[in-house]
Amino acid sequence: MHPAGKPNQEEKVTKKTICHKALLLSALFAAVLQAQEADVIFVGDNILTMDDAGAEAIAIRGEIIIAAGDRAEVMATRGADTRVVELGAQALLPGFIDAHGHFSALSRYGDMLNLSSPPVGDVVSIEDLIRKIRLHIEQQDIPPGQLIYGFGYDDSLLAENRHPNRDDLDSASTRHPIIVRHVSGHLLATNSLGLEAAGVGETTQAPEGGVIRRRPGSLEPDGVMEETAMGLFPGAGELLSAERQSELRRETIDLYASYGITTIQDSNLPPAYVELLKREALEEPFAADIVTYVMGNPLTDEQLQAVAWDAEYVGGIRNGGVKFTLDGSPQGRTAWMSEPYAEGPEGAEADYVAYPSYDPAAWRRRIRMMIDRGVPVLAHANGDAAIELMIEGVEAAVSGAPVPDHRSVIIHAQLMRKDQLQRVAGLGIVPSFYSVHPFFWGDWHRISFGEERASYISPARDALDLGIPITIHNDAPVVPPDILRLVEIAVNRETRSGYVLGPDQRISVEEALWAVTGGAAYQYFEEDEKGTLSVGKRADLVVLAASPLAVAPGNLADIDIVETISRGRTIYQNPDYFPGR
C-alpha cells in the first residue's frame, strides 16, 4: 500500500543506515512524547492507523499524536485532566486529505444559483433550468441588467442531452445577462444579452485552446463557450464583495470539515489571490490546512520563475506549487484523445479527438523549468493525448540523470492507457484519479468513448499493481467534497444505471482509504506529518460512525462523519451525535 520503488544494492545499504538512525530518533522522540500527559485519548477496536503498526488507543497532546499502540501503553499518558473517548463501534482514522479540488471556486458558488442534476441538485431538463432561473430572478427581485450566474448544469443528465443555448436562456430572461457554468467547469452557456455584454459576436475569434460554438451554417455564436473561450466572460467572483468572499471561505471550510477533511486543495489561482489568502490566514488562521496551486497557463516565463512553493504552513495555508491545464473534460467531450470519440459533441466530425487547451511546446519547456527549480507541478490531463504530452514533458525533463523526487501529478488521468501507466511507473509521476466518474458519468462515457475505453477510466487497480503511488479525488465544486462517497465509487465502480464499469479496476476499501490519507499526504510531500495515526504526526483525525471495513461496500457513503479534528482541535461535530451543541 505504501509507495516504494526498488532501490539498488548501494541505495539499500545507505537507506538501511538512515533507517536505523531514523528508528533510534523515532524511539527517542516517542519516549519524550509519551512522558507528557495527553489532552485526549481515543480507545477502541476500530482505530485504522493506516500504517503497519495498528493501535487500540491513540493519545493526543496539543497538535501532535504522542502515543499509539495497545491500550495499557497509551493509557500511561493519562493525566488528571485527560479526556478519554471510548469509541465503541465508531472508527478513528487520519483526517481525510483532498487530493484535488478548487476550494475558492466552491466557496464562491455558495451564493450562486445551483443548477445541478441529481443527486447533487434537482435539474433534469432544460425546462427545469429555465424555471429555476426565472424563479431566482423573481424571488431575489433582481433588477434588470444585473448578471445572473448559475453553475452545475450537466448536458449528459438533461432530458434533451444537450447544452442550453442562447435561445433557451433568452426564454428565462431577455432583461438580464445570464451565464450558466457546466458541471465540469470547462464550458459555459450564455444568453443574447450575455453575449452582447461581453462583446462576443460573429467576428469574435476564439482564443487559442478554446471554441466559440456557432449556429449551424452561421458565424453567429449559439451561446456555448468551451475551455479558454470562457475567459471572455466574467467569473462568479465578480458578483461578490471582498467581504462576502472572505465570509464564504470560512463557511466552506466548515463544509469540508463535515466530510472529514482536514487538508484542502485550492488550485488554478492567480499569484495575487494566493497572497490574499496568506494575508487572511495571518489575520485569523484557517481551521483546516489549505494547499494552494498557482495557475501556470497564463503566466509569463518571468512570472512563473517568481512562483515559489512553501515547505511550511502559516496560519493553515501554504503554496504547494503550480498547476497547468493541458486539455478539457470527458463529460464535456473536450478531453484530448489520440483516437476519435465514439460520439463527439453535436455537429462534430467523425474523426473528432478534441484539442489541447495549452501549447504543447510551452508545457515541455515549463515542466523542465519547474522540475529543475524543485517546484511541484500538477498537470490537468484527462484524454490519453494530453496524458501523453504530460508524460513526454516529464520524461524529457528527467532524462540523462537519476530521476529526482519531483512527484509531478497527473490530475484526473482518466483515459490513461496501460502502456502509459507502465512508463509512469519509473518516472516518479503520481496519478490522481478522478474516481467518482464511474458513477456520475460512467454511462455517458460508454456513449462517448465506447465500452473498452470507458471501462478503463481511472485505472487504479492496474496502477497499484504496478507499484505506482496514487490518489483519488472529487474535484469540488464539480461534485461535492464527499470523501466516503468517493471511496465507495472507487471500490464499486457502479454507474447510475447499476452497470459495473471496468470491474477489473476496482480497488479494496483499504486501498481507497489509503489514497485519501497516506497516499494523498505523499502526493503533497507531507507523509512525515500527515496521513497515518503515528507517533509524532499531526493530530488530524476523523471519527466515523462505523468502520469502513465492517460495512457492505455499497453502504460506505452512508457512514456518518461524527467528528473532525484538525491540529488537535475539533472543527466539526455531527449534531446527531452531539445533541445540543
C-alpha positions as MATLAB code, in Angstrom:
seq = 'MHPAGKPNQEEKVTKKTICHKALLLSALFAAVLQAQEADVIFVGDNILTMDDAGAEAIAIRGEIIIAAGDRAEVMATRGADTRVVELGAQALLPGFIDAHGHFSALSRYGDMLNLSSPPVGDVVSIEDLIRKIRLHIEQQDIPPGQLIYGFGYDDSLLAENRHPNRDDLDSASTRHPIIVRHVSGHLLATNSLGLEAAGVGETTQAPEGGVIRRRPGSLEPDGVMEETAMGLFPGAGELLSAERQSELRRETIDLYASYGITTIQDSNLPPAYVELLKREALEEPFAADIVTYVMGNPLTDEQLQAVAWDAEYVGGIRNGGVKFTLDGSPQGRTAWMSEPYAEGPEGAEADYVAYPSYDPAAWRRRIRMMIDRGVPVLAHANGDAAIELMIEGVEAAVSGAPVPDHRSVIIHAQLMRKDQLQRVAGLGIVPSFYSVHPFFWGDWHRISFGEERASYISPARDALDLGIPITIHNDAPVVPPDILRLVEIAVNRETRSGYVLGPDQRISVEEALWAVTGGAAYQYFEEDEKGTLSVGKRADLVVLAASPLAVAPGNLADIDIVETISRGRTIYQNPDYFPGR';
ca = [
       0.000    0.000    0.000;
       2.919    2.327    0.675;
       4.561    3.928   -2.398;
       8.051    2.480   -2.859;
      10.452    1.704   -5.678;
      13.149   -0.939   -5.872;
      16.497    0.502   -4.706;
      19.803   -0.892   -5.939;
      22.264   -2.516   -3.519;
      24.188    0.679   -2.749;
      20.938    2.516   -2.103;
      19.821   -0.349    0.136;
      22.911   -0.003    2.334;
      22.516    3.780    2.579;
      18.813    3.574    3.243;
      19.377    0.827    5.840;
      21.813    3.072    7.743;
      19.441    6.008    7.531;
      16.579    3.775    8.608;
      18.443    2.598   11.733;
      19.203    6.202   12.689;
      15.609    7.227   11.994;
      14.295    4.385   14.162;
      16.562    5.378   17.053;
      15.497    9.020   16.770;
      11.871    7.982   16.445;
      12.084    5.813   19.559;
      13.711    8.671   21.484;
      11.074   11.132   20.210;
       8.292    8.709   21.152;
       9.713    8.290   24.652;
       9.828   12.068   25.117;
       6.281   12.464   23.834;
       4.882    9.669   25.977;
       6.370   11.301   29.079;
       3.829   14.061   28.544;
       0.238   13.978   29.724;
      -2.341   13.612   26.953;
      -5.156   16.052   26.346;
      -7.303   13.337   24.776;
      -7.053    9.556   24.484;
      -9.180    7.644   21.974;
      -9.739    3.949   22.737;
     -11.493    1.412   20.516;
     -11.434   -1.669   18.322;
     -11.833    0.272   15.067;
      -8.784    2.535   15.009;
      -7.486    2.462   11.441;
      -3.997    3.932   11.720;
      -3.243    3.447    8.002;
       0.289    2.359    8.922;
       1.660   -1.128    9.603;
       1.540   -0.822   13.393;
      -2.155   -0.654   14.263;
      -3.421    0.596   17.589;
      -6.001    0.034   20.314;
      -5.617    3.614   21.524;
      -4.289    6.997   20.378;
      -3.163    9.840   22.634;
      -3.001   13.499   21.625;
      -1.348   16.466   23.238;
      -1.764   19.826   21.559;
      -1.374   19.333   17.808;
       0.615   16.082   17.975;
      -0.069   12.362   18.409;
       2.088   11.416   21.399;
       1.229    7.730   21.751;
      -0.294    4.971   19.617;
      -0.441    1.285   20.453;
      -2.013   -1.086   22.964;
      -4.444    0.329   25.459;
      -2.302   -0.061   28.558;
       0.723    1.598   26.943;
      -1.247    4.595   25.720;
      -3.209    4.987   28.966;
       0.125    5.620   30.690;
      -0.100    9.133   29.223;
      -3.356    9.790   31.046;
      -3.294   12.707   33.477;
      -5.816   14.220   35.830;
      -7.296   16.406   33.087;
      -7.087   13.925   30.205;
     -10.349   13.278   28.387;
     -10.815    9.598   27.458;
     -13.080    8.824   24.493;
     -14.376    5.256   24.293;
     -15.181    4.853   20.625;
     -17.336    1.740   20.883;
     -18.486    0.838   17.363;
     -17.168    4.109   15.970;
     -13.957    4.256   13.950;
     -10.978    6.602   14.144;
      -8.912    7.392   11.038;
      -6.425   10.011    9.898;
      -8.166   13.164    8.695;
      -9.081   12.877    5.031;
      -6.900   14.739    2.546;
      -8.412   16.395   -0.527;
      -6.036   15.351   -3.302;
      -7.519   17.751   -5.846;
     -10.147   20.458   -5.878;
     -10.960   24.138   -6.094;
     -11.793   25.380   -2.602;
     -12.276   29.038   -3.571;
     -14.471   28.184   -6.556;
     -16.700   26.089   -4.309;
     -16.861   28.918   -1.789;
     -17.931   31.442   -4.441;
     -20.704   29.125   -5.600;
     -22.247   29.332   -2.132;
     -24.216   32.416   -3.186;
     -24.850   31.320   -6.774;
     -27.805   29.540   -8.386;
     -27.333   25.764   -8.199;
     -28.421   24.095  -11.448;
     -27.024   20.622  -10.705;
     -28.739   17.364  -11.558;
     -29.436   14.582   -9.014;
     -28.023   13.502   -6.629;
     -26.465   16.949   -6.090;
     -29.425   19.051   -7.311;
     -32.842   18.629   -8.938;
     -32.464   19.840  -12.545;
     -33.377   17.108  -15.032;
     -34.285   19.156  -18.124;
     -33.607   22.469  -19.795;
     -37.151   23.449  -18.845;
     -36.220   22.858  -15.182;
     -33.161   25.037  -15.646;
     -35.164   27.863  -17.212;
     -37.798   27.619  -14.483;
     -35.175   27.852  -11.733;
     -33.585   30.935  -13.300;
     -36.968   32.678  -13.607;
     -37.851   31.803  -10.016;
     -34.449   33.004   -8.805;
     -34.926   36.381  -10.517;
     -38.429   36.724   -9.087;
     -37.622   35.644   -5.524;
     -34.452   37.736   -5.294;
     -36.129   40.684   -7.059;
     -33.050   41.065   -9.248;
     -33.120   44.339  -11.177;
     -32.845   44.339  -14.993;
     -29.278   44.481  -16.250;
     -27.773   42.608  -13.277;
     -25.870   39.448  -14.184;
     -27.465   36.110  -13.251;
     -24.860   33.409  -12.571;
     -25.629   29.708  -12.246;
     -23.474   26.623  -12.031;
     -23.598   22.851  -12.291;
     -25.798   22.137  -15.321;
     -24.979   18.794  -16.926;
     -25.985   18.166  -20.523;
     -25.368   14.423  -20.117;
     -28.133   14.274  -17.478;
     -30.629   16.696  -19.040;
     -33.586   15.109  -20.809;
     -32.566   16.882  -24.019;
     -28.939   15.589  -23.805;
     -27.616   18.930  -24.987;
     -26.322   22.231  -23.632;
     -28.760   25.099  -23.096;
     -28.130   27.700  -25.806;
     -28.734   31.434  -26.070;
     -32.340   30.908  -27.177;
     -33.111   28.709  -24.155;
     -31.585   31.253  -21.799;
     -33.341   34.133  -23.579;
     -36.598   32.409  -22.625;
     -35.507   32.687  -18.971;
     -34.838   36.427  -19.340;
     -34.084   38.970  -22.039;
     -33.600   41.719  -19.437;
     -30.687   40.133  -17.540;
     -27.381   38.810  -18.859;
     -27.229   35.135  -17.866;
     -24.196   32.872  -17.523;
     -24.533   29.224  -16.501;
     -21.406   27.156  -15.998;
     -21.186   23.500  -16.976;
     -20.666   20.972  -14.172;
     -17.174   20.169  -15.490;
     -16.087   23.805  -15.250;
     -14.868   23.560  -18.860;
     -17.867   25.086  -20.669;
     -20.488   27.751  -20.105;
     -23.660   28.917  -21.783;
     -24.965   32.470  -22.006;
     -27.950   34.321  -23.427;
     -28.056   37.038  -26.063;
     -27.656   39.824  -23.525;
     -24.684   37.978  -22.013;
     -23.038   37.775  -25.442;
     -23.738   41.447  -26.058;
     -22.336   42.489  -22.667;
     -19.129   40.532  -23.350;
     -18.824   41.906  -26.881;
     -18.855   38.413  -28.401;
     -20.341   38.195  -31.889;
     -19.878   36.840  -35.394;
     -16.441   38.405  -35.861;
     -15.070   37.376  -32.447;
     -12.204   34.928  -32.752;
     -11.920   32.178  -30.165;
      -8.739   32.342  -28.086;
      -6.177   29.582  -28.566;
      -7.276   26.454  -26.721;
     -10.970   27.355  -26.830;
     -14.073   27.200  -29.017;
     -16.976   29.604  -29.553;
     -19.778   27.377  -30.756;
     -21.760   28.812  -33.674;
     -25.255   28.361  -35.011;
     -25.344   25.761  -37.817;
     -24.298   27.311  -41.140;
     -23.500   30.628  -39.488;
     -20.786   32.507  -37.595;
     -23.317   33.734  -35.066;
     -22.464   32.382  -31.569;
     -25.027   29.926  -30.202;
     -24.144   30.877  -26.607;
     -21.959   27.879  -25.674;
     -18.270   28.520  -24.917;
     -15.586   25.854  -24.498;
     -12.384   25.982  -22.446;
     -10.375   29.222  -22.820;
     -13.305   30.925  -24.594;
     -14.953   31.101  -21.173;
     -12.374   33.722  -20.297;
     -14.253   36.192  -22.497;
     -16.951   36.306  -19.808;
     -16.955   37.422  -16.164;
     -16.451   34.900  -13.363;
     -18.715   34.270  -10.397;
     -16.403   36.157   -8.065;
     -17.154   39.436   -9.830;
     -20.664   39.392   -8.312;
     -19.418   39.203   -4.727;
     -17.841   41.778   -2.455;
     -14.426   41.043   -0.976;
     -16.019   40.833    2.464;
     -18.613   38.301    1.341;
     -15.990   36.165   -0.395;
     -13.966   36.090    2.829;
     -17.053   35.002    4.802;
     -17.819   32.284    2.257;
     -14.278   30.893    2.523;
     -14.674   30.398    6.278;
     -18.101   28.805    5.777;
     -16.697   26.471    3.130;
     -14.015   25.161    5.497;
     -16.903   24.086    7.726;
     -18.387   22.224    4.760;
     -15.129   20.363    4.087;
     -14.827   19.520    7.781;
     -18.330   17.981    7.692;
     -16.905   15.436    5.225;
     -13.954   14.608    7.496;
     -11.423   16.628    5.502;
      -8.527   18.294    7.304;
      -6.337   19.211    4.296;
      -7.955   21.032    1.352;
      -6.660   21.862   -2.126;
      -7.281   25.185   -3.865;
      -5.896   25.145   -7.402;
      -5.976   27.319  -10.539;
      -5.234   30.538   -8.641;
      -3.616   33.820   -9.681;
      -0.491   34.642   -7.632;
      -2.138   37.767   -6.179;
      -5.045   35.689   -4.888;
      -2.658   33.298   -3.122;
      -1.129   36.306   -1.371;
      -4.622   37.465   -0.356;
      -5.304   34.078    1.258;
      -1.994   34.253    3.101;
      -2.882   37.685    4.479;
      -6.249   36.363    5.658;
      -4.512   33.436    7.355;
      -2.205   35.803    9.231;
      -5.186   37.800   10.481;
      -7.066   34.653   11.546;
      -5.662   31.142   10.941;
      -7.808   28.833    8.840;
      -9.325   25.963   10.808;
      -8.062   23.337    8.346;
      -4.990   23.302    6.113;
      -5.298   24.717    2.584;
      -2.705   23.926   -0.091;
      -2.833   26.403   -2.983;
      -1.566   25.961   -6.548;
      -0.889   28.890   -8.841;
      -2.350   28.544  -12.361;
       0.645   28.428  -14.682;
      -1.025   28.616  -18.114;
      -1.491   32.413  -18.330;
       1.794   33.403  -16.645;
       4.841   34.685  -18.491;
       8.120   32.832  -18.003;
       9.269   35.615  -15.682;
       6.115   35.373  -13.576;
       6.426   31.617  -13.455;
      10.025   31.846  -12.298;
       8.864   34.043   -9.428;
       6.427   31.418   -8.097;
       7.800   29.692   -5.022;
       6.445   26.785   -3.051;
       6.192   26.783    0.720;
       7.505   23.928    2.831;
       5.536   25.038    5.917;
       2.013   26.211    6.663;
       1.484   29.679    8.094;
      -1.970   30.175    9.555;
      -3.118   26.987    7.856;
      -2.030   27.885    4.339;
       0.914   27.223    2.059;
       1.511   27.322   -1.676;
       2.105   23.800   -2.929;
       3.360   24.648   -6.418;
       1.994   25.285   -9.918;
      -0.924   23.833  -11.876;
      -1.133   23.551  -15.671;
      -4.238   22.577  -17.646;
      -3.472   20.567  -20.795;
      -6.961   19.650  -22.045;
     -10.644   19.640  -21.207;
     -13.147   17.205  -19.696;
     -14.554   13.854  -20.847;
     -18.072   14.655  -19.627;
     -17.884   17.894  -21.621;
     -16.383   15.938  -24.564;
     -13.340   18.205  -24.709;
     -10.792   15.711  -23.344;
      -7.956   15.473  -25.911;
      -7.798   11.948  -27.327;
      -5.419   10.073  -29.615;
      -8.295    8.165  -31.262;
     -11.695    9.616  -32.262;
     -14.622    9.762  -29.897;
     -17.293    7.104  -30.438;
     -19.743   10.012  -30.181;
     -18.488   13.587  -30.031;
     -20.243   16.894  -29.406;
     -23.206   17.917  -31.524;
     -22.049   18.586  -35.090;
     -18.574   17.099  -34.581;
     -16.856   15.273  -37.455;
     -16.334   11.507  -37.279;
     -12.609   11.989  -36.642;
     -13.143   14.360  -33.683;
     -10.487   13.951  -30.977;
     -10.908   17.372  -29.224;
      -7.795   19.508  -28.756;
      -5.133   20.681  -26.304;
      -6.071   23.685  -24.185;
      -2.402   24.661  -23.738;
       0.525   24.980  -26.129;
       2.403   21.631  -26.044;
       5.763   23.334  -26.644;
       5.175   25.650  -23.694;
       4.360   22.664  -21.461;
       7.540   20.809  -22.438;
       9.671   23.866  -21.724;
       7.960   24.793  -18.496;
       7.808   21.372  -16.844;
      11.589   21.200  -17.182;
      11.824   24.680  -15.654;
       9.696   23.639  -12.686;
      11.433   20.309  -12.055;
      14.844   21.969  -12.286;
      13.719   24.514   -9.674;
      12.165   21.845   -7.436;
       8.672   23.367   -7.669;
       5.915   20.710   -7.518;
       3.569   20.573  -10.514;
       0.002   19.455  -11.084;
      -0.982   18.858  -14.715;
      -4.658   18.514  -15.596;
      -4.834   15.819  -18.299;
      -7.953   13.747  -18.981;
      -7.575   12.366  -22.510;
      -4.790    9.974  -23.433;
      -3.265   12.515  -25.863;
      -2.996   15.081  -23.065;
      -1.633   12.407  -20.719;
       0.959   11.517  -23.367;
       2.020   15.156  -23.542;
       2.326   15.283  -19.748;
       4.453   12.124  -19.641;
       6.666   13.217  -22.553;
       7.361   16.522  -20.828;
       8.437   14.853  -17.580;
      10.363   12.163  -19.455;
      12.427   14.776  -21.280;
      12.923   16.863  -18.140;
      14.428   13.985  -16.124;
      16.330   12.204  -18.919;
      20.065   11.629  -18.611;
      20.125   11.765  -14.807;
      18.710    9.955  -11.776;
      15.007   10.773  -11.506;
      14.569   13.453   -8.824;
      11.827   13.185   -6.227;
       9.561   15.579   -8.130;
       6.169   13.809   -7.694;
       4.590   15.667  -10.599;
       0.875   14.824  -10.562;
      -1.392   13.906  -13.457;
      -4.676   15.395  -12.316;
      -7.659   13.225  -13.363;
      -5.663   10.770  -15.580;
      -8.975    9.292  -16.628;
      -8.388    7.919  -20.104;
      -4.857    6.760  -19.331;
      -3.736    3.761  -21.348;
      -1.983    0.740  -19.837;
       1.217    1.419  -21.799;
       1.242    4.918  -20.303;
       0.882    3.511  -16.797;
       3.867    1.270  -17.405;
       6.007    4.265  -18.404;
       4.824    6.364  -15.472;
       5.967    3.682  -13.036;
       9.622    4.649  -13.468;
       9.247    8.414  -13.835;
       8.202    9.445  -10.335;
       4.793   10.657  -11.563;
       1.744   10.391   -9.291;
      -1.629    9.808  -10.999;
      -4.522   11.385   -9.093;
      -7.565    9.589  -10.435;
     -10.963   11.216  -10.779;
     -12.562    8.125   -9.310;
     -16.103    9.470   -8.868;
     -16.597    9.409  -12.646;
     -17.837    5.807  -12.974;
     -20.960    6.725  -11.019;
     -21.526   10.312  -12.130;
     -20.676    9.952  -15.851;
     -19.848    6.300  -16.496;
     -22.949    5.709  -18.612;
     -22.182    8.874  -20.613;
     -18.571    7.762  -21.158;
     -19.750    4.455  -22.618;
     -21.506    6.512  -25.301;
     -18.635    8.970  -25.788;
     -15.721    6.522  -25.858;
     -17.161    3.049  -26.358;
     -17.084    0.171  -23.887;
     -13.370   -0.626  -23.951;
     -12.041    2.870  -23.278;
     -14.833    3.776  -20.867;
     -14.221    0.652  -18.798;
     -10.582    1.644  -18.306;
     -11.169    5.161  -16.967;
      -9.272    5.827  -13.726;
      -7.313    2.530  -13.869;
      -6.466    2.490  -10.171;
      -6.139   -1.299   -9.878;
      -3.504   -1.554  -12.600;
      -1.636    1.448  -11.213;
      -1.402   -0.101   -7.753;
      -0.379   -3.458   -9.193;
       2.496   -1.676  -10.959;
       3.611   -0.146   -7.649;
       2.569    3.380   -8.653;
       1.539    5.668   -5.777;
      -1.960    7.003   -6.476;
      -4.536    9.340   -5.029;
      -8.247    9.765   -5.799;
     -10.310   12.935   -5.702;
     -13.726   14.617   -6.092;
     -12.645   17.851   -7.826;
     -15.091   20.073   -5.923;
     -17.098   22.021   -6.946;
     -17.678   19.636   -9.865;
     -19.047   17.244   -7.260;
     -19.247   17.916   -3.511;
     -16.110   17.011   -1.494;
     -17.714   13.845   -0.095;
     -14.770   11.543    0.629;
     -16.725    8.468    1.688;
     -18.833    8.570   -1.478;
     -15.567    8.845   -3.439;
     -14.240    5.773   -1.617;
     -17.460    3.863   -2.314;
     -17.335    4.619   -6.041;
     -13.639    3.671   -6.306;
     -14.406    0.356   -4.600;
     -17.561   -0.497   -6.592;
     -17.284    1.418   -9.926;
     -21.049    1.236  -10.326;
     -22.742    3.678  -12.720;
     -26.059    5.468  -12.233;
     -27.749    2.687  -14.198;
     -26.239   -0.016  -11.961;
     -23.668   -1.163  -14.542;
     -20.228   -2.042  -13.159;
     -17.785   -0.077  -15.291;
     -14.465   -1.906  -15.529;
     -14.783   -4.380  -12.644;
     -11.098   -5.271  -13.011;
     -10.160   -1.704  -11.985;
     -11.944   -1.805   -8.630;
      -9.747   -1.374   -5.570;
     -10.209   -2.521   -1.983;
     -11.639   -0.379    0.792;
      -8.203   -0.249    2.460;
      -6.558    0.909   -0.764;
      -9.186    3.596   -1.354;
      -8.784    4.858    2.218;
      -5.006    4.912    1.802;
      -5.430    7.018   -1.348;
      -7.247    9.733    0.647;
      -4.923    9.588    3.667;
      -1.348    8.292    3.394;
      -1.267    8.392   -0.405;
      -2.523   11.970   -0.534;
      -0.007   13.007    2.144;
       2.738   11.528   -0.054;
       1.456   13.468   -3.088;
       1.803   16.675   -1.057;
       5.287   15.801    0.288;
       3.644   15.691    3.725;
       3.997   11.997    4.553;
       6.237   12.792    7.557;
       3.475   14.881    9.134;
       0.122   13.503    7.978;
      -1.695   10.531    6.527;
      -1.316    7.983    9.338;
      -2.071    7.861   13.057;
       1.569    7.519   14.036;
       3.504    8.967   16.961;
       4.897   12.424   16.181;
       2.417   13.153   13.387;
      -0.197   15.869   13.327;
      -3.393   15.253   15.262;
      -5.600   15.427   12.152;
      -8.345   12.876   12.789;
     -11.821   11.875   11.726;
     -14.283    9.850   13.788;
     -16.757    7.775   11.742;
     -19.994    6.207   12.980;
     -18.791    2.780   11.808;
     -15.660    1.195   10.434;
     -15.490    1.273    6.624;
     -14.064   -2.255    6.856;
     -17.206   -3.505    8.614;
     -19.973   -2.266    6.308;
     -21.116   -3.535    2.919;
     -19.167   -1.916    0.039;
     -22.380   -0.384   -1.276;
     -23.028    1.409    2.035;
     -19.706    3.185    2.512;
     -21.146    6.572    1.547;
     -23.837    6.195    4.231;
     -21.355    6.176    7.126;
     -21.793    9.342    9.168;
     -18.931   11.691    9.925;
     -19.161   12.037   13.718;
     -16.295   14.448   14.419;
     -13.409   16.077   12.578;
     -10.262   17.195   14.393;
      -7.619   19.433   12.829;
      -4.335   20.126   14.618;
      -5.785   18.573   17.755;
      -8.828   20.849   17.759;
     -12.384   19.814   16.940;
     -13.621   21.687   13.868;
     -16.817   19.699   13.243;
     -19.266   17.731   15.357;
     -22.278   15.984   13.887;
     -25.337   17.301   15.753;
     -26.928   13.834   15.635;
     -24.118   12.571   17.878;
     -23.591   15.744   19.907;
     -27.139   16.974   20.662;
     -27.413   20.482   21.980;
     -24.031   21.627   20.669;
];
